[in-house]
Amino acid sequence: MVAALALVAGAVAGWLVNRAAGRFPWTAGTGVRRLLGPGPVAVRPPLVEAVTALLAAGTALRFGLSWELPAFLLLAVAGVLLAVVDLQHRLLPNRVVLPCLAAGTVLLVLPALADGSWGALLRAVLGAGALCTAYLALALVSPGGLGMGDVKLAAVLGLYLGWLGWAAVVLGALTGFVVQALVALVLLATRRIGLRGELPFGPAMLAGAALAIAVPLLLP
């Protein structure tokens, strides 16, 4: 039942995500009325809507009816929005990343209060700091490879993965690089990009985190 409700809610959220991404870059006048009114979408329906719905349902299956669920549903929806915007504009907007970090922290306080999971909350904060620091070092070493948007997104992903454990932090980070390498190889093989072509890294980071979060569902 929870997964079914999440599927429907995810489809609605995906509809909003597609419209929000289609109206990027956002201005001061980009409010709810403009999002709900007629206008462009980022990707021809129903791809974004279906992906968001499936991610929401998978998140509900992963966490069940728990205090953790709202936080990870937020990550699923915001992650789709960030991935679409980054793919189309090579940008991870602060107006999504920073509120997601703040809201995710607040929402993870709820299970800590309800279940006494203060150790997991501390690990989440440390995970955010550790992954952000690691990506910042990589960005400083290779400015053309990573941007500050990737560094800020690393803090968000480190928060959520840290809540699950240090193994999830490491797995999510490494899987993101593997996903990026595989996508680059496929695009090179099909001549969609050249050797000097650049790919946004945000979608691969999000995919790596999603796989790390989904491990309990994937293992027999």
C-alpha positions in Angstrom: 0.0 0.0 0.0 2.8 2.4 0.9 4.6 1.7 -2.4 1.4 2.1 -4.4 0.8 5.5 -2.8 4.4 6.5 -3.4 4.1 5.5 -7.0 1.1 7.8 -7.5 2.7 10.6 -5.6 5.9 10.1 -7.5 4.1 10.4 -10.8 2.6 13.7 -9.7 6.0 14.9 -8.4 7.6 13.8 -11.7 5.0 15.9 -13.6 6.0 18.9 -11.6 9.7 18.1 -11.9 9.4 18.0 -15.7 7.7 21.3 -15.8 10.1 22.9 -13.4 13.1 21.7 -15.4 11.5 22.9 -18.6 11.3 26.4 -17.2 14.9 26.6 -16.1 16.6 29.0 -15.5 14.2 30.2 -12.9 13.5 33.8 -12.2 11.9 35.7 -9.4 8.6 35.3 -11.2 8.8 31.5 -11.5 6.1 30.6 -8.9 3.6 27.9 -8.6 1.2 29.5 -11.0 3.8 29.5 -13.8 4.7 25.9 -13.0 1.1 24.7 -13.2 0.2 26.8 -16.2 0.9 26.1 -19.9 4.5 26.1 -20.9 7.5 23.9 -21.9 8.6 20.7 -20.3 12.2 19.4 -20.1 11.6 15.9 -21.6 8.7 14.6 -23.6 6.3 12.8 -21.2 6.1 10.3 -19.7 9.8 9.5 -19.2 10.5 11.9 -16.2 7.1 11.1 -14.7 7.7 7.4 -14.9 11.2 7.5 -13.6 10.2 9.6 -10.6 7.2 7.4 -9.9 9.4 4.2 -9.9 12.1 5.8 -7.7 9.4 6.9 -5.2 7.9 3.4 -5.2 11.3 1.8 -4.8 12.2 4.2 -2.0 8.9 3.2 -0.2 9.8 -0.5 -0.7 13.3 0.1 0.6 12.3 1.9 3.8 8.7 1.0 4.3 6.4 3.1 6.5 9.2 4.6 8.6 10.5 7.9 9.9 13.3 7.8 7.3 10.9 7.6 4.3 10.1 11.3 3.9 13.8 12.2 3.8 14.6 9.7 1.2 11.5 10.5 -0.9 12.7 14.1 -0.9 16.1 12.9 -2.2 14.5 10.8 -5.0 12.4 13.7 -6.3 15.1 16.4 -6.0 17.6 14.0 -7.5 15.5 13.6 -10.7 15.2 17.4 -11.0 18.9 17.9 -10.5 19.8 15.2 -13.0 17.5 16.6 -15.7 18.7 20.2 -15.2 22.4 19.1 -15.1 22.0 17.0 -18.3 20.4 19.9 -20.2 22.2 22.9 -18.7 25.4 21.5 -17.1 24.4 23.1 -13.8 23.3 22.0 -10.4 21.3 25.0 -9.1 21.9 26.1 -5.5 18.1 26.7 -5.3 17.7 22.9 -5.3 20.9 21.6 -3.8 21.1 23.8 -0.7 17.4 23.4 0.4 17.7 19.7 -0.2 20.7 19.6 2.2 18.9 21.6 4.8 15.6 19.8 4.5 17.3 16.5 4.4 19.1 17.2 7.7 15.8 18.3 9.4 13.9 15.3 8.1 16.7 12.9 9.3 16.3 14.4 12.8 12.8 12.9 12.9 13.9 9.3 13.0 16.7 10.2 15.4 14.1 11.6 17.8 11.7 8.8 17.2 14.1 5.9 17.4 17.1 7.3 19.2 19.3 7.0 16.1 21.6 9.8 17.1 24.6 7.8 16.1 23.2 7.5 12.5 22.5 11.2 12.5 26.0 12.1 13.6 27.4 9.7 10.9 25.2 11.4 8.3 26.6 14.8 9.2 30.2 13.5 9.1 29.4 11.7 5.9 28.3 15.0 4.3 31.4 16.7 5.5 33.7 13.9 4.4 32.3 13.5 0.9 32.1 17.3 0.4 35.7 17.6 1.4 36.8 14.8 -0.9 35.0 16.3 -3.9 36.4 19.7 -3.1 39.9 18.4 -3.1 39.2 16.7 -6.5 37.7 19.9 -7.9 40.8 21.9 -6.8 43.1 19.3 -8.4 41.1 19.1 -11.6 38.9 22.2 -12.0 37.7 21.0 -15.5 36.5 17.7 -14.2 34.3 18.8 -11.2 32.5 22.0 -10.4 31.3 23.5 -7.2 27.8 22.2 -7.9 29.2 18.7 -7.8 30.9 19.5 -4.5 27.7 20.7 -2.9 25.8 17.7 -4.3 28.4 15.5 -2.7 27.5 17.0 0.7 23.8 16.1 0.1 24.6 12.5 -1.0 27.1 12.1 1.9 24.4 13.1 4.3 22.0 10.4 3.1 24.6 7.7 2.5 26.2 8.5 5.9 22.9 7.8 7.6 23.0 4.3 6.1 26.6 3.7 7.0 30.2 4.3 5.9 30.1 1.4 3.5 27.2 3.1 1.7 29.2 6.3 1.5 32.2 4.6 -0.1 30.0 2.4 -2.4 27.9 5.4 -3.5 30.9 7.6 -4.3 32.9 4.9 -6.1 29.8 3.7 -8.1 29.3 7.3 -9.3 32.7 7.3 -10.9 32.1 3.8 -12.4 28.8 5.0 -13.9 30.4 8.1 -15.4 33.2 6.0 -16.9 30.8 3.5 -18.5 28.6 6.2 -19.9 31.7 8.0 -21.4 32.9 4.7 -23.0 29.5 4.1 -24.6 29.3 7.6 -25.9 32.8 7.4 -27.2 32.1 4.1 -28.9 29.0 5.5 -30.6 30.8 8.7 -31.4 28.4 10.9 -29.5 31.3 12.7 -27.9 35.0 13.1 -28.7 38.0 12.5 -26.5 37.8 16.0 -25.2 34.1 15.9 -24.6 32.8 16.8 -21.2 29.9 15.2 -19.4 27.9 16.5 -16.4 28.9 14.5 -13.4 25.8 15.1 -11.3 23.6 12.4 -12.9 26.3 9.8 -12.4 26.7 10.8 -8.7 23.0 10.5 -8.2 22.9 7.1 -9.9 25.7 5.9 -7.8 24.0 7.0 -4.6 20.7 5.4 -5.8 22.4 2.1 -6.4 24.1 2.2 -2.9 20.7 3.0 -1.3 19.0 0.2 -3.2 21.6 -2.5 -2.3 19.2 -4.3 0.2 16.6 -4.5 -2.5 19.0 -5.8 -5.1 20.7 -8.5 -3.0 18.9 -11.9 -2.7 
